[in-house]
Every structure is written in structure tokens, then in C-alpha cells.
Amino acid sequence: MKYARLVMFGMILLLTACGASYDEIEPNMSRSVNDFEFTTESNESLSLEDLKGDWWIADFIFTNCETVCLPMTYHMSELQNRLADNGLDIRLISFSVDPDYDTPEVLTAYAEEYAADLSNWSFLTNYDFQTIKELSIKSFQAALKEPERGSDQVLHDTRFFLVSPEGETIKGYDGLDINSLDEIIDDLLVLHSN
């Protein structure tokens, strides 16, 4: 009986030590990112497996967006600059929610408009709408709706999402608020100091 308690206590300690705790940055989500393998703006394959082991920030945009994507992509570009200024090597991933229109060539031109450094910022496409809708909803708790009849404007979430090296979405930030970038940088500095 005594031995069984010791084994149980040891297992609890082991499980506690193995489980990542991100309480110091006040996470507001906990979703495992579903497996994916999509095409980048450079016509290369990028999968969830490729991102494992690294922190990354994701958002959902499309290039012919007339409203929210403009400030979101500007803010992501500014975030990329701030990450570099702080010596943070973080991947940025922008999932297109209009994959039929957003070919790799279209995404490359879009990235150039925002001076994106494609060495660590990837724009993903080459899937159908249902695939990205499922990923958005199941992995990021982010609503995604096809355009209304007569429109080409997809309705999508405007948050930036922090994903852990284990592939878990742990926090969402307001992608429309430039002040959110300070919170993202502060959180990443805390995580990288541990």
C-alpha cells in the first residue's frame, strides 16, 4: 500500500512536470491545432509538424478583403518588425480564407505590399474553403463564414493566435488593435525567459 502511494505520488509529479504551464501570460484558450499540410506563397509545403517545437502566431486573412484584413496585415507586419527588434525568432502564419482566389502568386504579391520577410512569415493556401473553415473553428475557436450572395467578402475572426511549440492554441489577441502588439511581445519575452 505504501509502495502504491509512492508510485502514485511519483506519477503525479511526473505529469505535473511534463505538462506545460503558461499561467504567467494569462492564456485565454486551450485548443490543439489539427494536423495540416498546406502550400506557402513560395509554392512550398508547410505542415503543423514543420512548426512543432516553435512558438508561432497565426491569423486568418484574404487578399481582396476590403475591411479588416488591411489593418490586420499591417499590424502583423509591424509585429514582425518588433519581434526582430526584440531578438524573438517567432514564425508568423497567415491562413487565406479565400483559397480559390489567393494563389501562391497572389499571396506573394500581397506579402510584398506589406514588406513581409518571408523567411519567417508564411502565407498559406491550396485547400478548399471547408478545410480552412474546419481548421479555423476546431483549432482556433474562430468563426468563418462564406460570403453572402453577391459578395466576395468572407467573414472571419480578427484575432492573432499564439500557438505553443506543442501545437496548442493558448491565447488570442485583438488583431485590429495596435496596442495588442505590446501584449504579444511582453508575453513572448516572458515565455522565452523561462
HUVENSUL-V864402 format. One record per pair of residues at least 6 apart in sequence whose C-alpha atoms are under 6 Angstrom apart, sorted by the first residue. I is the first residue (numbers start at 1). GAP is how many residues later the second one is. Records with the same first field share a line. If there is no record, write none. Layout:
I->GAP + GAP
//
This chain:
25->162
27->143 + 144
28->143
29->141 + 142
30->139 + 140
31->108 + 137 + 138
32->107 + 136
33->106 + 134 + 135
34->105
35->13
36->11 + 12
37->9 + 10
38->7 + 8
39->6 + 85 + 86 + 87
40->82 + 83 + 84
41->63 + 66 + 67 + 82
43->61
52->113 + 114
53->112
54->111
55->35 + 108 + 109 + 110
56->34 + 35 + 36 + 106 + 107
57->35 + 104 + 105
58->34 + 35 + 36 + 102 + 103
59->35 + 101
60->34 + 35 + 36
61->8 + 35 + 36
62->34 + 35 + 36
72->103 + 104
91->29 + 30
92->29
93->28 + 29
94->29
95->28 + 29
96->28 + 29
99->26 + 27
133->11
136->6
137->6
142->15
143->13 + 14
144->11 + 12
145->10
146->8
147->6 + 7
158->17
159->13 + 14 + 15 + 16
160->12 + 13 + 15
161->10 + 11
162->7 + 8 + 9
163->6 + 7
//
